[in-house]
Amino acid sequence: MKFGLFVLPSWPEGEANHQSRILGETLEQIEFAEELGFDSVWLAEHHFSRYGICPSIIPFATHVAARTRKIRIGSGVSVLTFHNPIFLAEETALMDVLSNGRFDFGVGRGQLQYEYAGLNVDYESRSGRFRESLDIILGLWTTPGFSFHGEYYQLNDVTIAPTPVQRPHPPVYLAVSRSPDSVDDAVSRDLPVLTGATATDEDSLALRYLYYEMCDEAGKTVPVDQMPYFRMVYVAEDAKHAIEDPRKSVEWVYNLNSLRRTLGGGSEINMDLDHWIRTRSEEIPSYQSRLESTVMFGTPDDCVRRIRQLQREHNVQYFGANMAFGKMPHSQVMRSMELFAREVMPHFR
């Protein structure tokens, strides 16, 4: 089994101007992940949000490449509809060269309306723009003098330099959501899929099974060993700390994400999250329900049992751990990573 680290540097309330410290701690965690033997690190893109302060993955990934030697570096995901596809093809090719072929390109179309509004991109055009952007990037990576004439983008005789080290190009992964269209795109393009770390096990596994079924119907092989199954993970020596240490951080993540989904524009950065929580009308799922349905918190033995169950019952062969989320202190993240690598991962290798 392979293991990845999912990274999303968050900027909780009360942190003032400590964004540079947060990003620095994220880099320390990535370097530690390589030392501990993680196979990959996945970086996420978000805009106008405290949830993640990495608005452009490729510059950050290039910096990670310079500070590491072995670990693969993935985008989880780059939102293609927010970027010029020619420039992104050039940036990702350069990233692949500078990392000596360690780049994995996870892509998606994004779902939050306020990000589209802030970047002045038509929300209803996202599916068409996404498909055209991916076609262009793949074409530019592999075809000199590439031309493309679509509804949103037109190219005439474009050749990029450098081109990727990996042949025919870096591995491409497609983020899937509840929409069957995204799964259909992945199957038709022969791409492995990515599911989110904050979705429930039920929803994430359902998407994977839909993908399995559609691959089977199309006569295609499921690349199970290339599909990380992401979970929020916290490991501690005793069960009480494993459950209680991350409580506030998990609540912050889910509350902030609920707020983000209500926005049609602007940003939640300067909004009072506690005030919004007090005034929201829908029911908030309990922390206990999160423990049972979504996150993986526990002792090393608990995590071994849960991952073994995912492996045996759902054919999960690649596990991705989001270990720094919300308000988790850096020292606790590093200790949790170490316990996971020393006492959980060896059971599957």
C-alpha positions as CSV (number, residue, x, y, z in Angstrom):
1,M,0.0,0.0,0.0
2,K,1.1,3.6,-0.7
3,F,0.7,6.5,1.6
4,G,0.3,10.2,0.9
5,L,0.1,13.4,2.9
6,F,-2.7,15.8,2.0
7,V,-1.7,19.4,2.8
8,L,-4.0,22.4,3.3
9,P,-2.4,25.3,5.2
10,S,-5.2,26.9,7.1
11,W,-5.3,30.4,8.7
12,P,-7.6,30.2,11.8
13,E,-9.0,33.3,13.5
14,G,-6.7,34.9,16.0
15,E,-3.6,34.1,14.0
16,A,-3.2,37.8,13.0
17,N,-0.4,38.1,10.4
18,H,1.2,34.8,11.0
19,Q,0.6,33.5,7.5
20,S,4.3,33.1,6.8
21,R,4.7,30.9,10.0
22,I,1.8,28.7,8.9
23,L,3.3,28.2,5.5
24,G,6.7,27.5,7.0
25,E,5.2,24.9,9.3
26,T,3.5,23.3,6.3
27,L,6.9,23.0,4.6
28,E,8.4,21.4,7.7
29,Q,5.6,18.9,7.7
30,I,6.3,18.0,4.1
31,E,10.0,17.6,4.7
32,F,9.2,15.4,7.7
33,A,6.8,13.3,5.6
34,E,9.7,12.6,3.1
35,E,11.9,11.6,6.0
36,L,9.2,9.3,7.5
37,G,8.7,7.5,4.2
38,F,5.5,8.9,2.8
39,D,5.2,8.3,-0.9
40,S,3.6,11.6,-1.9
41,V,2.3,15.0,-0.8
42,W,-0.8,16.6,-2.2
43,L,-1.3,20.3,-2.2
44,A,-4.7,22.0,-2.5
45,E,-5.8,25.2,-4.2
46,H,-8.3,27.6,-2.6
47,H,-9.2,31.3,-3.0
48,F,-10.4,34.1,-0.7
49,S,-10.5,31.8,2.3
50,R,-9.0,31.0,5.6
51,Y,-9.7,27.3,4.9
52,G,-6.6,27.2,2.7
53,I,-4.1,30.0,1.9
54,C,-2.5,28.4,-1.2
55,P,-4.2,30.1,-4.2
56,S,-1.8,28.7,-6.7
57,I,-0.4,25.2,-6.3
58,I,2.4,25.2,-8.9
59,P,4.7,27.9,-7.3
60,F,4.3,26.2,-3.9
61,A,4.9,22.8,-5.4
62,T,8.1,24.1,-7.1
63,H,9.4,25.3,-3.8
64,V,8.6,21.9,-2.3
65,A,10.5,20.2,-5.1
66,A,13.6,22.3,-4.2
67,R,13.4,21.3,-0.5
68,T,12.8,17.5,-1.1
69,R,14.4,14.7,-3.1
70,K,12.2,11.7,-3.4
71,I,8.6,12.4,-2.4
72,R,6.1,12.8,-5.3
73,I,4.3,16.1,-5.4
74,G,0.7,16.3,-6.4
75,S,-1.9,19.0,-7.0
76,G,-5.0,18.0,-5.2
77,V,-6.4,19.8,-7.1
78,S,-5.6,22.6,-9.6
79,V,-8.9,24.2,-10.6
80,L,-8.4,24.4,-14.4
81,T,-11.2,26.9,-14.9
82,F,-9.4,29.6,-12.9
83,H,-6.2,29.5,-15.0
84,N,-5.0,30.2,-18.5
85,P,-4.4,26.7,-19.9
86,I,-1.4,27.7,-21.9
87,F,0.4,29.2,-19.0
88,L,-0.6,26.3,-16.7
89,A,0.7,23.8,-19.3
90,E,4.0,25.7,-19.2
91,E,4.1,26.0,-15.4
92,T,3.4,22.3,-14.8
93,A,5.9,21.2,-17.4
94,L,8.6,23.4,-15.7
95,M,7.6,21.9,-12.4
96,D,8.0,18.4,-13.7
97,V,11.4,19.2,-15.0
98,L,12.6,20.9,-11.8
99,S,11.3,18.0,-9.7
100,N,13.0,15.5,-12.0
101,G,9.7,13.9,-12.9
102,R,8.0,13.8,-9.4
103,F,4.8,15.7,-10.4
104,D,1.3,14.3,-10.2
105,F,-1.4,16.6,-11.8
106,G,-4.7,16.4,-10.0
107,V,-7.3,18.6,-11.7
108,G,-10.9,19.7,-11.0
109,R,-13.5,22.2,-11.9
110,G,-14.3,23.7,-8.5
111,Q,-17.7,23.9,-6.9
112,L,-17.9,27.1,-4.8
113,Q,-19.7,30.1,-6.4
114,Y,-17.9,32.8,-4.5
115,E,-14.5,31.7,-5.9
116,Y,-15.9,31.9,-9.4
117,A,-17.4,35.4,-8.7
118,G,-14.2,36.7,-7.2
119,L,-12.2,35.6,-10.2
120,N,-14.9,36.8,-12.6
121,V,-15.4,33.4,-14.3
122,D,-18.9,32.4,-15.3
123,Y,-20.0,29.6,-13.0
124,E,-22.3,27.9,-15.5
125,S,-19.4,27.6,-18.0
126,R,-17.2,25.5,-15.6
127,S,-17.7,22.1,-17.2
128,G,-17.0,23.3,-20.7
129,R,-14.0,25.4,-19.7
130,F,-12.6,22.5,-17.7
131,R,-12.8,20.0,-20.6
132,E,-11.3,22.4,-23.0
133,S,-8.5,23.4,-20.6
134,L,-7.5,19.8,-20.0
135,D,-7.5,19.0,-23.7
136,I,-5.2,22.0,-24.3
137,I,-2.8,21.1,-21.5
138,L,-2.5,17.5,-22.6
139,G,-2.0,18.7,-26.2
140,L,0.6,21.3,-25.4
141,W,2.5,18.7,-23.2
142,T,2.8,16.2,-26.1
143,T,2.3,18.0,-29.5
144,P,4.6,20.5,-31.1
145,G,2.7,23.2,-33.0
146,F,-0.5,22.4,-31.2
147,S,-3.7,24.1,-32.3
148,F,-7.2,24.1,-30.7
149,H,-10.5,25.7,-31.5
150,G,-13.1,25.5,-28.9
151,E,-15.9,27.6,-27.4
152,Y,-13.8,29.2,-24.8
153,Y,-10.2,28.9,-26.0
154,Q,-8.4,29.1,-29.4
155,L,-4.8,28.2,-30.1
156,N,-2.9,28.3,-33.3
157,D,0.5,26.6,-33.8
158,V,1.7,26.8,-30.1
159,T,4.8,24.9,-28.9
160,I,5.9,25.1,-25.3
161,A,9.3,24.7,-23.7
162,P,10.3,23.0,-21.6
163,T,8.2,19.9,-22.0
164,P,7.6,17.4,-19.1
165,V,10.2,14.9,-18.1
166,Q,7.6,12.1,-17.6
167,R,6.4,10.4,-20.8
168,P,4.0,10.7,-22.4
169,H,3.2,13.3,-19.6
170,P,2.8,13.6,-15.8
171,P,0.1,11.3,-14.4
172,V,-3.3,13.1,-14.4
173,Y,-6.0,12.6,-11.8
174,L,-9.5,13.9,-11.9
175,A,-11.4,15.1,-8.8
176,V,-14.9,13.7,-8.7
177,S,-18.0,14.9,-6.9
178,R,-21.6,13.7,-6.5
179,S,-22.2,14.5,-10.2
180,P,-22.0,11.4,-12.4
181,D,-20.6,13.7,-15.2
182,S,-17.3,14.0,-13.4
183,V,-17.0,10.3,-13.0
184,D,-17.9,9.8,-16.7
185,D,-15.1,12.3,-17.7
186,A,-12.6,10.3,-15.7
187,V,-13.6,7.0,-17.2
188,S,-13.7,8.3,-20.8
189,R,-10.2,9.8,-20.4
190,D,-8.7,6.7,-18.6
191,L,-7.9,8.8,-15.5
192,P,-7.8,7.7,-11.9
193,V,-10.1,9.7,-9.6
194,L,-9.6,11.7,-6.4
195,T,-12.2,12.0,-3.7
196,G,-12.3,14.6,-0.9
197,A,-10.9,14.3,2.7
198,T,-14.0,15.9,4.3
199,A,-16.7,13.8,2.6
200,T,-18.2,10.9,4.5
201,D,-16.9,7.4,4.0
202,E,-20.3,6.5,2.5
203,D,-20.1,9.3,-0.1
204,S,-16.4,8.8,-1.0
205,L,-16.8,5.0,-1.3
206,A,-20.0,5.4,-3.4
207,L,-18.1,7.6,-5.9
208,R,-15.3,5.0,-6.1
209,Y,-17.8,2.2,-6.7
210,L,-19.6,4.2,-9.4
211,Y,-16.2,4.7,-11.0
212,Y,-15.5,0.9,-10.7
213,E,-18.8,0.1,-12.3
214,M,-18.4,2.5,-15.2
215,C,-14.9,1.3,-15.9
216,D,-16.2,-2.3,-15.9
217,E,-19.0,-1.3,-18.3
218,A,-16.4,0.3,-20.6
219,G,-14.0,-2.6,-20.4
220,K,-11.3,-0.6,-18.7
221,T,-9.0,-1.5,-15.8
222,V,-9.4,0.3,-12.5
223,P,-6.1,1.9,-11.5
224,V,-6.7,1.2,-7.8
225,D,-3.1,1.6,-6.7
226,Q,-3.1,5.1,-8.2
227,M,-6.2,6.4,-6.4
228,P,-5.5,7.9,-2.9
229,Y,-8.3,7.7,-0.4
230,F,-8.1,10.8,1.6
231,R,-9.2,11.1,5.3
232,M,-8.5,13.6,8.1
233,V,-6.2,11.6,10.4
234,Y,-5.0,12.2,14.0
235,V,-3.0,9.6,15.9
236,A,-2.2,9.7,19.6
237,E,-0.8,7.1,22.1
238,D,-4.1,6.9,24.0
239,A,-7.7,7.0,22.8
240,K,-8.8,9.9,24.9
241,H,-6.3,12.3,23.5
242,A,-6.8,10.9,20.0
243,I,-10.5,11.9,20.2
244,E,-10.3,15.1,22.1
245,D,-7.2,16.8,20.7
246,P,-8.6,17.5,17.2
247,R,-12.2,18.2,18.3
248,K,-12.0,22.1,17.9
249,S,-10.1,21.8,14.7
250,V,-12.6,19.5,13.0
251,E,-15.5,21.7,14.1
252,W,-13.7,24.7,12.7
253,V,-13.2,23.0,9.3
254,Y,-16.8,21.9,8.9
255,N,-18.3,25.1,10.1
256,L,-16.1,27.2,7.9
257,N,-16.9,25.0,4.9
258,S,-20.6,25.2,5.6
259,L,-20.3,29.0,5.6
260,R,-18.3,29.0,2.4
261,R,-21.0,27.1,0.6
262,T,-23.5,29.9,1.4
263,L,-21.5,32.6,-0.3
264,G,-22.3,33.9,-3.8
265,G,-19.4,36.4,-3.7
266,G,-16.9,38.1,-1.5
267,S,-15.0,36.1,1.1
268,E,-15.4,34.6,4.6
269,I,-12.0,35.9,5.7
270,N,-13.3,38.9,7.6
271,M,-16.6,37.3,8.7
272,D,-17.4,36.3,12.2
273,L,-17.7,32.6,12.1
274,D,-19.0,32.2,15.6
275,H,-21.8,34.7,14.9
276,W,-22.7,32.8,11.7
277,I,-22.8,29.5,13.7
278,R,-25.2,31.0,16.2
279,T,-27.6,32.2,13.5
280,R,-27.5,29.3,11.1
281,S,-30.7,27.4,10.7
282,E,-29.7,23.9,9.6
283,E,-28.8,21.2,12.1
284,I,-25.0,20.8,12.8
285,P,-23.9,17.1,12.7
286,S,-22.5,16.0,16.0
287,Y,-18.8,15.4,16.6
288,Q,-19.6,11.8,17.4
289,S,-21.2,11.4,13.9
290,R,-18.0,12.8,12.3
291,L,-15.9,10.2,14.3
292,E,-18.1,7.4,13.0
293,S,-18.6,8.5,9.4
294,T,-15.7,10.6,8.2
295,V,-12.5,11.1,10.1
296,M,-9.8,8.6,11.3
297,F,-8.8,9.5,14.8
298,G,-7.4,7.0,17.3
299,T,-4.4,5.1,18.5
300,P,-2.1,3.4,16.1
301,D,-3.9,0.1,16.5
302,D,-7.2,1.8,15.8
303,C,-5.8,3.3,12.5
304,V,-4.3,-0.1,11.5
305,R,-7.7,-1.7,12.0
306,R,-9.6,1.0,10.0
307,I,-7.1,1.0,7.1
308,R,-7.1,-2.8,6.9
309,Q,-10.9,-2.7,6.7
310,L,-10.7,-0.2,3.8
311,Q,-8.1,-2.4,2.1
312,R,-10.0,-5.7,2.5
313,E,-13.6,-4.5,2.0
314,H,-13.2,-1.7,-0.4
315,N,-9.9,-2.4,-2.2
316,V,-8.2,0.8,-1.0
317,Q,-4.5,0.4,-2.0
318,Y,-3.4,4.1,-1.6
319,F,-4.2,6.0,1.6
320,G,-3.9,9.8,1.9
321,A,-3.8,11.4,5.4
322,N,-4.7,15.0,6.0
323,M,-3.0,15.5,9.3
324,A,-2.8,19.3,9.6
325,F,-6.3,20.8,9.5
326,G,-8.0,23.8,11.1
327,K,-6.4,24.8,14.4
328,M,-4.2,21.8,15.0
329,P,-0.9,22.9,16.7
330,H,2.2,22.2,14.6
331,S,3.8,20.1,17.4
332,Q,0.8,17.8,17.6
333,V,0.7,17.4,13.8
334,M,4.3,16.4,13.8
335,R,3.8,13.8,16.6
336,S,0.8,12.4,14.9
337,M,2.7,12.1,11.6
338,E,5.5,10.3,13.4
339,L,3.2,7.8,15.1
340,F,1.4,7.1,11.9
341,A,4.6,6.5,9.9
342,R,6.3,4.4,12.6
343,E,3.4,2.4,14.0
344,V,0.7,2.3,11.2
345,M,2.4,2.3,7.8
346,P,4.7,-0.6,8.4
347,H,1.7,-3.0,8.8
348,F,0.9,-2.4,5.1
349,R,4.4,-2.6,3.6
